[in-house]
Amino acid sequence: MKILFVLHDPPYGTERTYNGIRWARQMVDADGANEVRVFMFGDAVAATASGQKVPNGYYNLDKMITAFTDKGGVVGNCGACMDARGMAEDRIVPGTHRSSMVELAEWTAWADKVINV
């Protein structure tokens, strides 16, 4: 199955992006047959910032996203959202990329299921 997750919330402060990445990772792991992509909108793009330092024992989305892409997941960031937050491409987690509304439209048409978190 081809699944697209669209995430909107900031990486910390709510658990929606955290849970969205956990869910996406589980879907990659589920049976090995799923293709999973995640598109980050708005404040969710900050979840892909590399080098995050969080308190001991707190989840780290940098590491979680790396684990997701290492399993074959794909992550795209809204380019306009990155620009609005002053995020340069060289500061995002390896395996993620600057994306666009054009790519989101292509991914939406590609997907069997779209999950908007």
GUTOR-306489 format. One line per field, with one value per atom (N, C-alpha, C, O): residue in three letters; residue number from 1; atom name; x, y, z. Coordinates in nm, 4 decimals, m for minus. Atoms other than C-alpha are relative to their C-alpha. Last residue first. Example, Ala and Ser with C-alpha at 12.3 -4.5 7.8 and 13.67 -1.06 7.14 Angstrom:
rest <- c(SER|SER|SER|SER|ALA|ALA|ALA|ALA) .
nr <- c(2|2|2|2|1|1|1|1) .
atom <- c(N|CA|C|O|N|CA|C|O) .
x <- c(m0.0820|1.3670|m0.0770|m0.0261|0.0890|1.2300|0.0900|0.1936) .
y <- c(m0.1190|m0.1060|0.1090|0.2198|m0.1190|m0.4500|0.1200|0.1181) .
z <- c(m0.0060|0.7140|0.0730|0.0899|0.0000|0.7800|0.0000|0.0665) .
// end
This chain:
rest <- c(VAL|VAL|VAL|VAL|ASN|ASN|ASN|ASN|ILE|ILE|ILE|ILE|VAL|VAL|VAL|VAL|LYS|LYS|LYS|LYS|ASP|ASP|ASP|ASP|ALA|ALA|ALA|ALA|TRP|TRP|TRP|TRP|ALA|ALA|ALA|ALA|THR|THR|THR|THR|TRP|TRP|TRP|TRP|GLU|GLU|GLU|GLU|ALA|ALA|ALA|ALA|LEU|LEU|LEU|LEU|GLU|GLU|GLU|GLU|VAL|VAL|VAL|VAL|MET|MET|MET|MET|SER|SER|SER|SER|SER|SER|SER|SER|ARG|ARG|ARG|ARG|HIS|HIS|HIS|HIS|THR|THR|THR|THR|GLY|GLY|GLY|GLY|PRO|PRO|PRO|PRO|VAL|VAL|VAL|VAL|ILE|ILE|ILE|ILE|ARG|ARG|ARG|ARG|ASP|ASP|ASP|ASP|GLU|GLU|GLU|GLU|ALA|ALA|ALA|ALA|MET|MET|MET|MET|GLY|GLY|GLY|GLY|ARG|ARG|ARG|ARG|ALA|ALA|ALA|ALA|ASP|ASP|ASP|ASP|MET|MET|MET|MET|CYS|CYS|CYS|CYS|ALA|ALA|ALA|ALA|GLY|GLY|GLY|GLY|CYS|CYS|CYS|CYS|ASN|ASN|ASN|ASN|GLY|GLY|GLY|GLY|VAL|VAL|VAL|VAL|VAL|VAL|VAL|VAL|GLY|GLY|GLY|GLY|GLY|GLY|GLY|GLY|LYS|LYS|LYS|LYS|ASP|ASP|ASP|ASP|THR|THR|THR|THR|PHE|PHE|PHE|PHE|ALA|ALA|ALA|ALA|THR|THR|THR|THR|ILE|ILE|ILE|ILE|MET|MET|MET|MET|LYS|LYS|LYS|LYS|ASP|ASP|ASP|ASP|LEU|LEU|LEU|LEU|ASN|ASN|ASN|ASN|TYR|TYR|TYR|TYR|TYR|TYR|TYR|TYR|GLY|GLY|GLY|GLY|ASN|ASN|ASN|ASN|PRO|PRO|PRO|PRO|VAL|VAL|VAL|VAL|LYS|LYS|LYS|LYS|GLN|GLN|GLN|GLN|GLY|GLY|GLY|GLY|SER|SER|SER|SER|ALA|ALA|ALA|ALA|THR|THR|THR|THR|ALA|ALA|ALA|ALA|ALA|ALA|ALA|ALA|VAL|VAL|VAL|VAL|ALA|ALA|ALA|ALA|ASP|ASP|ASP|ASP|GLY|GLY|GLY|GLY|PHE|PHE|PHE|PHE|MET|MET|MET|MET|PHE|PHE|PHE|PHE|VAL|VAL|VAL|VAL|ARG|ARG|ARG|ARG|VAL|VAL|VAL|VAL|GLU|GLU|GLU|GLU|ASN|ASN|ASN|ASN|ALA|ALA|ALA|ALA|GLY|GLY|GLY|GLY|ASP|ASP|ASP|ASP|ALA|ALA|ALA|ALA|ASP|ASP|ASP|ASP|VAL|VAL|VAL|VAL|MET|MET|MET|MET|GLN|GLN|GLN|GLN|ARG|ARG|ARG|ARG|ALA|ALA|ALA|ALA|TRP|TRP|TRP|TRP|ARG|ARG|ARG|ARG|ILE|ILE|ILE|ILE|GLY|GLY|GLY|GLY|ASN|ASN|ASN|ASN|TYR|TYR|TYR|TYR|THR|THR|THR|THR|ARG|ARG|ARG|ARG|GLU|GLU|GLU|GLU|THR|THR|THR|THR|GLY|GLY|GLY|GLY|TYR|TYR|TYR|TYR|PRO|PRO|PRO|PRO|PRO|PRO|PRO|PRO|ASP|ASP|ASP|ASP|HIS|HIS|HIS|HIS|LEU|LEU|LEU|LEU|VAL|VAL|VAL|VAL|PHE|PHE|PHE|PHE|LEU|LEU|LEU|LEU|ILE|ILE|ILE|ILE|LYS|LYS|LYS|LYS|MET|MET|MET|MET) .
nr <- c(117|117|117|117|116|116|116|116|115|115|115|115|114|114|114|114|113|113|113|113|112|112|112|112|111|111|111|111|110|110|110|110|109|109|109|109|108|108|108|108|107|107|107|107|106|106|106|106|105|105|105|105|104|104|104|104|103|103|103|103|102|102|102|102|101|101|101|101|100|100|100|100|99|99|99|99|98|98|98|98|97|97|97|97|96|96|96|96|95|95|95|95|94|94|94|94|93|93|93|93|92|92|92|92|91|91|91|91|90|90|90|90|89|89|89|89|88|88|88|88|87|87|87|87|86|86|86|86|85|85|85|85|84|84|84|84|83|83|83|83|82|82|82|82|81|81|81|81|80|80|80|80|79|79|79|79|78|78|78|78|77|77|77|77|76|76|76|76|75|75|75|75|74|74|74|74|73|73|73|73|72|72|72|72|71|71|71|71|70|70|70|70|69|69|69|69|68|68|68|68|67|67|67|67|66|66|66|66|65|65|65|65|64|64|64|64|63|63|63|63|62|62|62|62|61|61|61|61|60|60|60|60|59|59|59|59|58|58|58|58|57|57|57|57|56|56|56|56|55|55|55|55|54|54|54|54|53|53|53|53|52|52|52|52|51|51|51|51|50|50|50|50|49|49|49|49|48|48|48|48|47|47|47|47|46|46|46|46|45|45|45|45|44|44|44|44|43|43|43|43|42|42|42|42|41|41|41|41|40|40|40|40|39|39|39|39|38|38|38|38|37|37|37|37|36|36|36|36|35|35|35|35|34|34|34|34|33|33|33|33|32|32|32|32|31|31|31|31|30|30|30|30|29|29|29|29|28|28|28|28|27|27|27|27|26|26|26|26|25|25|25|25|24|24|24|24|23|23|23|23|22|22|22|22|21|21|21|21|20|20|20|20|19|19|19|19|18|18|18|18|17|17|17|17|16|16|16|16|15|15|15|15|14|14|14|14|13|13|13|13|12|12|12|12|11|11|11|11|10|10|10|10|9|9|9|9|8|8|8|8|7|7|7|7|6|6|6|6|5|5|5|5|4|4|4|4|3|3|3|3|2|2|2|2|1|1|1|1) .
atom <- c(N|CA|C|O|N|CA|C|O|N|CA|C|O|N|CA|C|O|N|CA|C|O|N|CA|C|O|N|CA|C|O|N|CA|C|O|N|CA|C|O|N|CA|C|O|N|CA|C|O|N|CA|C|O|N|CA|C|O|N|CA|C|O|N|CA|C|O|N|CA|C|O|N|CA|C|O|N|CA|C|O|N|CA|C|O|N|CA|C|O|N|CA|C|O|N|CA|C|O|N|CA|C|O|N|CA|C|O|N|CA|C|O|N|CA|C|O|N|CA|C|O|N|CA|C|O|N|CA|C|O|N|CA|C|O|N|CA|C|O|N|CA|C|O|N|CA|C|O|N|CA|C|O|N|CA|C|O|N|CA|C|O|N|CA|C|O|N|CA|C|O|N|CA|C|O|N|CA|C|O|N|CA|C|O|N|CA|C|O|N|CA|C|O|N|CA|C|O|N|CA|C|O|N|CA|C|O|N|CA|C|O|N|CA|C|O|N|CA|C|O|N|CA|C|O|N|CA|C|O|N|CA|C|O|N|CA|C|O|N|CA|C|O|N|CA|C|O|N|CA|C|O|N|CA|C|O|N|CA|C|O|N|CA|C|O|N|CA|C|O|N|CA|C|O|N|CA|C|O|N|CA|C|O|N|CA|C|O|N|CA|C|O|N|CA|C|O|N|CA|C|O|N|CA|C|O|N|CA|C|O|N|CA|C|O|N|CA|C|O|N|CA|C|O|N|CA|C|O|N|CA|C|O|N|CA|C|O|N|CA|C|O|N|CA|C|O|N|CA|C|O|N|CA|C|O|N|CA|C|O|N|CA|C|O|N|CA|C|O|N|CA|C|O|N|CA|C|O|N|CA|C|O|N|CA|C|O|N|CA|C|O|N|CA|C|O|N|CA|C|O|N|CA|C|O|N|CA|C|O|N|CA|C|O|N|CA|C|O|N|CA|C|O|N|CA|C|O|N|CA|C|O|N|CA|C|O|N|CA|C|O|N|CA|C|O|N|CA|C|O|N|CA|C|O|N|CA|C|O|N|CA|C|O|N|CA|C|O|N|CA|C|O|N|CA|C|O|N|CA|C|O|N|CA|C|O|N|CA|C|O|N|CA|C|O|N|CA|C|O|N|CA|C|O|N|CA|C|O|N|CA|C|O|N|CA|C|O|N|CA|C|O|N|CA|C|O) .
x <- c(m0.0154|m0.2387|0.0197|0.0347|m0.0270|m0.3754|0.0024|m0.1018|0.0327|m0.3565|0.0466|0.1657|m0.0616|m0.3699|m0.0497|m0.1700|0.0594|m0.4349|0.0778|0.2007|0.1265|m0.3729|m0.0768|m0.1999|0.0368|m0.1127|m0.1318|m0.2279|m0.0709|0.0242|m0.0575|m0.0634|0.0527|m0.2309|0.0595|m0.0082|0.1409|m0.1437|m0.0640|m0.1390|0.0057|0.2281|m0.1439|m0.1757|m0.0409|0.1985|m0.0101|m0.0588|0.1096|0.0019|0.0309|m0.0572|0.1095|0.2622|m0.1180|m0.1792|m0.0317|0.5383|m0.1097|m0.1430|0.0047|0.3729|0.0288|m0.0431|0.1401|0.3085|m0.0161|m0.1054|0.0856|0.6810|m0.1439|m0.1729|0.1021|0.9674|m0.0850|m0.0467|0.0883|1.2933|m0.0969|m0.0559|m0.0306|1.4400|m0.1009|m0.2120|0.1177|1.4755|0.0356|0.1530|0.1083|1.7311|m0.1326|m0.2294|m0.0291|1.9889|m0.1122|m0.1625|m0.0445|1.8127|0.0317|m0.0484|0.1041|1.7812|0.0601|0.1693|0.0250|2.0340|m0.1091|m0.1572|m0.1166|2.1893|m0.0164|0.0737|m0.0055|1.8456|0.1176|0.1088|m0.0756|1.8222|0.0058|m0.0007|m0.0667|1.5499|0.0674|0.0022|m0.1443|1.4651|0.0791|0.1943|m0.0645|1.1167|0.1520|0.2211|0.0635|0.9236|0.0654|0.0586|m0.0442|1.1688|m0.0552|0.0168|m0.1410|1.1066|0.0498|0.1156|0.0008|0.7305|0.1423|0.1671|0.0437|0.7673|m0.0001|0.0318|m0.1066|0.9705|m0.0364|0.0472|0.0542|0.7146|0.1097|0.1572|0.0351|0.9322|m0.0549|0.0014|m0.0119|0.9470|m0.0478|m0.1442|0.0523|1.0136|0.0280|0.1421|m0.0392|1.0549|m0.0660|m0.1843|0.0991|1.0463|0.0570|0.1783|0.0550|1.2905|m0.1080|m0.1587|0.0853|1.3796|m0.0646|m0.1416|m0.0890|1.6707|m0.0769|m0.0208|m0.0579|1.4166|0.0975|0.1111|0.1054|1.2134|0.0590|0.0260|0.0361|1.5197|m0.1066|m0.1028|m0.1125|1.6400|m0.0297|m0.0031|0.0140|1.2954|0.1129|0.0908|0.1149|1.3082|m0.0178|m0.0480|m0.0371|1.6610|m0.1144|m0.0911|m0.1139|1.5712|0.0357|0.0472|0.0545|1.2378|0.1077|0.0876|m0.0781|1.4083|m0.0461|m0.0186|m0.0126|1.1886|0.0727|0.0665|0.1054|1.2658|0.0194|0.1326|0.1224|1.4701|m0.1159|m0.2219|m0.0206|1.7531|m0.1335|m0.2101|m0.0333|1.6344|0.0135|m0.0527|0.1172|1.6426|0.0409|0.1457|m0.0439|1.9241|m0.1195|m0.1692|0.0876|1.8290|0.0570|0.1039|m0.0743|2.1247|m0.0859|m0.0406|m0.1017|1.9332|0.0667|0.0716|m0.1252|1.6110|0.1012|0.0704|m0.1090|1.3506|0.1313|0.2286|m0.0305|1.0963|0.1173|0.1823|m0.1047|1.1160|0.0364|0.1435|m0.1307|0.9192|0.1144|0.2225|m0.0518|0.6205|0.1361|0.2126|m0.1001|0.5757|0.0574|0.1606|m0.0035|0.3980|0.1115|0.2252|0.0531|0.3702|0.0233|0.0404|0.0024|0.5764|m0.0458|0.0130|m0.0165|0.4997|m0.0190|m0.1197|0.0482|0.5579|0.0286|0.1399|m0.0574|0.5915|m0.0640|m0.1803|0.0524|0.5330|0.0782|0.2013|m0.0839|0.5622|m0.0604|m0.1801|0.0510|0.4092|0.1079|0.2234|0.0568|0.5130|m0.0495|m0.0846|m0.1044|0.7529|m0.0515|0.0276|m0.0122|0.4718|0.1051|0.1201|0.1151|0.4211|0.0161|0.0078|m0.0402|0.7702|m0.1075|m0.0758|m0.1142|0.6915|0.0379|0.0660|0.0554|0.3472|0.1103|0.0865|0.0669|0.5094|m0.0550|m0.0501|m0.1050|0.7433|m0.0615|m0.0119|m0.0599|0.4476|0.1080|0.1153|0.0978|0.2695|0.0565|0.0440|0.0075|0.5729|m0.0912|m0.0575|m0.1242|0.6226|0.0015|0.0426|0.0044|0.2585|0.1231|0.1119|0.0843|0.2769|m0.0120|m0.0193|m0.0626|0.5714|m0.0801|m0.0241|m0.1080|0.4072|0.0748|0.1079|0.0554|0.0855|0.1096|0.0984|m0.0573|0.2534|m0.0485|m0.0273|0.1116|0.2077|0.0640|0.1837|0.1084|0.4695|m0.1341|m0.2211|0.0121|0.7534|m0.1107|m0.1357|m0.0586|0.7882|m0.0163|m0.0229|m0.1422|0.5447|0.0542|m0.0226|m0.0324|0.2139|0.1504|0.2299|0.0117|0.1239|0.0577|0.1027|m0.0127|0.1896|0.0062|0.0641|m0.0213|0.0695|m0.0047|m0.1073|0.0342|0.1087|0.0303|0.1363|m0.0542|0.1026|m0.0522|m0.1731|0.0609|0.0534|0.0734|0.1964|m0.0711|0.1149|m0.0730|m0.1907|0.0835|0.0000|0.0883|0.1960) .
y <- c(m0.0055|1.4694|0.1437|0.1705|m0.1385|1.4302|0.0136|0.0060|m0.0209|1.0679|0.1400|0.1704|m0.1249|1.0112|0.0200|0.0210|m0.0623|0.6562|0.1257|0.1285|0.0726|0.4858|0.0589|0.0599|0.0724|0.7513|m0.0738|m0.0263|0.1281|0.8488|m0.0869|m0.2091|0.0841|1.1302|m0.1411|m0.2380|0.0233|1.2794|m0.0905|m0.1820|0.1019|1.2364|m0.0345|m0.1505|0.1280|1.4267|m0.1128|m0.2212|0.0399|1.7077|m0.1339|m0.2191|0.0460|1.7204|m0.0456|m0.1481|0.1351|1.7384|m0.0551|m0.1733|0.0866|2.0382|m0.1443|m0.2358|0.0350|2.1985|m0.0909|m0.1756|m0.1047|2.1894|m0.0482|m0.1660|0.0457|1.9966|0.1191|0.2348|m0.1136|2.0620|m0.0450|m0.1019|m0.0976|1.7258|0.1136|0.1030|m0.0838|1.4603|0.1030|0.1232|0.0898|1.1779|0.0730|0.0170|0.0726|1.3778|m0.1006|m0.1674|0.1379|1.5805|m0.0638|m0.0530|0.0996|1.9476|m0.1400|m0.1646|0.0169|2.2265|m0.1016|m0.1102|0.0649|2.2240|m0.0211|m0.0738|0.1433|2.2890|m0.0712|m0.1906|0.0293|2.6240|m0.1518|m0.2293|0.1306|2.6972|m0.0233|m0.0223|m0.0199|3.0658|m0.1291|m0.1315|0.0293|2.9852|0.0117|m0.0234|m0.0839|3.1464|m0.0174|0.0718|m0.1391|2.9900|0.0902|0.1753|m0.0068|2.6403|0.1441|0.1936|0.0089|2.6921|0.0049|0.0653|m0.1315|2.8091|0.0035|0.1060|m0.0979|2.4942|0.1388|0.2059|m0.1140|2.2567|0.1068|0.1580|m0.1203|1.9740|0.1067|0.1320|m0.1259|1.6264|0.1139|0.0997|m0.1196|1.3037|0.1219|0.1476|m0.1219|0.9581|0.1184|0.1131|m0.1069|0.6301|0.1243|0.1447|m0.0194|0.3572|0.1048|0.1312|0.1155|0.2157|0.0142|m0.0725|0.1164|0.4620|m0.1262|m0.2179|m0.0032|0.7380|m0.1163|m0.1660|0.0186|0.6410|m0.0019|m0.0898|0.1425|0.6016|m0.0325|m0.1395|0.0740|0.9450|m0.1496|m0.2174|m0.0162|1.0870|m0.0729|m0.1326|0.0792|0.9443|0.0074|m0.0928|0.1423|1.0765|m0.0883|m0.1867|0.0134|1.4343|m0.1486|m0.1999|0.0213|1.3925|m0.0096|m0.0774|m0.0855|1.3448|m0.0271|m0.1337|0.0467|1.2043|0.1037|0.2237|m0.0568|1.3196|m0.0486|m0.0677|0.0763|1.1028|0.0496|m0.0130|0.1431|1.3534|m0.0698|m0.0284|0.0492|1.6977|m0.1523|m0.2224|0.0007|1.7717|m0.0515|m0.1146|0.0391|1.8683|0.0155|0.1260|m0.0381|1.8750|m0.0527|m0.1662|m0.0379|1.8410|0.0442|0.1229|0.0933|1.8385|0.0551|0.1762|m0.0709|2.0309|m0.0988|m0.1732|0.0538|1.7917|0.0748|0.0474|0.1357|1.8532|m0.0592|m0.1517|m0.0089|2.2238|m0.1370|m0.1532|0.0050|2.1472|0.0054|m0.0472|0.1376|2.0640|m0.0083|m0.1011|0.0207|2.4368|m0.1412|m0.1642|m0.0939|2.4824|m0.0298|m0.0565|m0.1333|2.1706|0.0867|0.0348|m0.0911|1.8502|0.1384|0.1992|m0.1385|1.5822|0.0890|0.0793|m0.0997|1.2208|0.1373|0.1657|m0.1336|0.9305|0.0925|0.0761|m0.1065|0.5605|0.1292|0.1315|m0.1142|0.2649|0.1178|0.1443|m0.1367|m0.0408|0.0978|0.0877|m0.0260|m0.3969|0.1437|0.1855|m0.0155|m0.4606|0.0340|0.0567|0.1264|m0.5928|0.0068|m0.0866|0.0905|m0.3367|m0.1327|m0.2382|0.1272|m0.1767|m0.1086|m0.2273|0.0496|0.1072|m0.1388|m0.2281|0.0422|0.1478|m0.0479|m0.1371|0.1286|0.1538|m0.0527|m0.1729|0.1017|0.4309|m0.1381|m0.2351|0.0207|0.6368|m0.1083|m0.1940|0.0726|0.5893|m0.0312|m0.1435|0.1366|0.6956|m0.0873|m0.2013|0.0683|0.9950|m0.1428|m0.2346|0.0203|1.0990|m0.0736|m0.1634|0.1167|1.0453|m0.0289|m0.1451|0.1176|1.2836|m0.1260|m0.2253|0.0341|1.5308|m0.1228|m0.2110|0.0420|1.5229|m0.0380|m0.1404|0.1300|1.5259|m0.0473|m0.1632|0.0930|1.8930|m0.1324|m0.1371|m0.0818|2.1310|m0.0713|m0.0591|0.0110|1.9869|0.0949|0.1969|0.1253|1.9137|m0.0220|m0.1362|m0.0133|2.1863|m0.1309|m0.2153|m0.0576|2.0754|0.0110|m0.0565|m0.1452|2.0310|0.0602|0.1748|m0.0477|1.6722|0.1527|0.2143|m0.1436|1.5141|0.0542|0.0453|m0.0713|1.1353|0.1475|0.1810|m0.1344|0.9654|0.0565|0.0621|m0.0846|0.5906|0.1330|0.1381|m0.1281|0.3567|0.0988|0.1285|m0.1174|0.0000|0.1242|0.1241) .
z <- c(m0.1457|1.1116|0.0438|0.1630|m0.0334|0.7577|0.1520|0.2171|m0.1417|0.6477|0.0373|0.0301|m0.0483|0.2718|0.1425|0.1687|m0.1190|0.1519|0.0347|0.0286|m0.0193|m0.1842|0.1175|0.1183|m0.1222|m0.2544|m0.0106|m0.0711|m0.0113|m0.5975|0.1110|0.0972|0.1081|m0.6585|0.0064|m0.0280|m0.0322|m0.3184|m0.1055|m0.0717|m0.1049|m0.3870|0.0357|0.0621|0.0608|m0.7157|0.1020|0.0699|0.0890|m0.5440|m0.0670|m0.0787|m0.0861|m0.2657|m0.0850|m0.0547|m0.0452|m0.5293|0.0902|0.0808|0.1179|m0.6949|0.0409|0.0008|0.0198|m0.3561|m0.1216|m0.1245|0.0550|m0.3007|m0.0066|0.0144|0.0932|m0.1435|m0.0446|m0.0273|0.0267|0.0369|m0.1084|m0.2096|0.1049|0.1294|m0.0031|0.0489|0.0208|0.3971|m0.1069|m0.1378|0.0385|0.3850|m0.0133|m0.0647|0.1235|0.5781|m0.0298|0.0606|m0.0190|0.8498|m0.1354|m0.2283|m0.0248|0.7657|0.0040|m0.0472|m0.1431|0.8133|0.0295|0.1425|m0.0600|0.4640|0.1508|0.2160|0.0326|0.3139|0.0660|0.0948|0.1216|0.4925|m0.0212|0.0741|0.0016|0.7449|m0.1346|m0.2390|0.0145|0.7962|m0.0007|0.0425|m0.1282|0.9292|m0.0066|0.0891|m0.1019|0.6434|0.1365|0.2210|0.0189|0.3974|0.1091|0.1613|m0.0402|0.5356|m0.0089|0.0826|m0.1469|0.5107|0.0549|0.1592|m0.0480|0.1491|0.1527|0.2130|0.0206|0.0750|0.0501|0.1107|0.0744|0.2283|m0.0113|0.0901|m0.0762|0.3560|m0.0929|m0.1994|0.0716|0.2025|0.0874|0.1626|m0.0652|0.3914|m0.0868|m0.1251|0.0704|0.2345|0.0698|0.1033|0.0031|0.4261|m0.0670|m0.0690|0.1342|0.3258|m0.0093|m0.1184|0.0328|0.6691|m0.1379|m0.1792|0.0116|0.7045|m0.0378|m0.0977|0.1355|0.6311|m0.0213|m0.1331|0.1005|0.9394|m0.1416|m0.2212|m0.0057|1.1659|m0.1047|m0.1655|0.0594|1.0523|m0.0012|m0.1005|0.1449|1.1290|m0.0727|m0.1781|0.0439|1.4814|m0.1520|m0.2168|0.0006|1.5389|m0.0499|m0.1202|0.0921|1.4420|m0.0144|m0.1257|0.1337|1.6220|m0.1069|m0.2078|0.0896|1.9582|m0.1428|m0.1980|0.1385|2.2364|m0.0854|m0.0587|0.0835|2.5889|m0.1426|m0.1872|m0.0163|2.8294|m0.0851|m0.0856|m0.0142|2.8627|0.0257|0.1128|m0.1340|2.7603|0.0019|m0.0745|m0.0873|2.3855|0.1381|0.1520|m0.1345|2.1527|0.0922|0.1139|m0.1114|1.7852|0.1319|0.1408|m0.1200|1.5491|0.1166|0.1998|m0.0494|1.2230|0.1256|0.1476|m0.0291|1.1716|0.0573|0.1504|0.0808|1.0303|0.0187|m0.0517|m0.0462|1.3069|m0.0771|m0.0284|m0.1024|1.2219|0.0559|0.1144|0.0665|0.9032|0.1014|0.0749|0.0022|1.1266|m0.0683|m0.0418|m0.1046|1.1923|0.0029|0.0660|m0.1118|0.8616|0.0980|0.0590|0.0236|0.6452|0.1228|0.2331|m0.1137|0.6489|m0.0448|m0.1342|0.0431|0.3898|0.1209|0.1911|m0.0951|0.4904|m0.0582|m0.1024|0.0154|0.2482|0.1023|0.1394|m0.0840|0.3073|m0.0246|m0.0262|0.0339|0.0728|0.0742|0.0630|0.0066|0.2349|m0.0444|m0.0030|0.1318|0.1477|m0.0151|m0.1254|0.1000|0.4347|m0.1386|m0.2302|0.0740|0.6492|m0.1099|m0.1885|m0.0131|0.9229|m0.0722|m0.0093|m0.0602|0.9378|m0.0100|m0.0014|0.0787|0.6971|0.0493|m0.0306|0.1292|0.8603|m0.0939|m0.1754|m0.0196|1.2033|m0.1317|m0.1579|m0.0167|1.0896|0.0172|m0.0402|0.1321|0.9640|0.0059|m0.0822|0.0801|1.2973|m0.1386|m0.1875|m0.0552|1.4988|m0.0854|m0.1173|0.0410|1.2667|0.0539|m0.0170|0.1446|1.3095|m0.0513|m0.1347|0.0263|1.6858|m0.1497|m0.1896|m0.0609|1.7202|m0.0326|m0.0791|0.0935|1.4816|0.0495|m0.0298|0.1294|1.6853|m0.0999|m0.1671|0.0372|2.0268|m0.1360|m0.1716|0.0151|2.1036|m0.0384|m0.0669|m0.0517|2.2415|m0.0145|0.0717|m0.1449|2.0347|0.0462|m0.0180|m0.0478|1.6644|0.1500|0.1955|m0.0339|1.5619|0.0576|0.1037|m0.1310|1.4088|0.0239|m0.0416|m0.0084|1.0407|0.1277|0.1260|m0.1379|0.9268|0.0024|m0.0871|0.0083|0.6013|0.1426|0.2101|m0.1221|0.5951|m0.0237|m0.0767|m0.0185|0.2550|0.1311|0.1537|m0.1028|0.2241|0.0091|0.0128|0.0051|m0.0710|0.0911|0.0709|0.0000|0.0000|0.0000|0.0598) .
// end
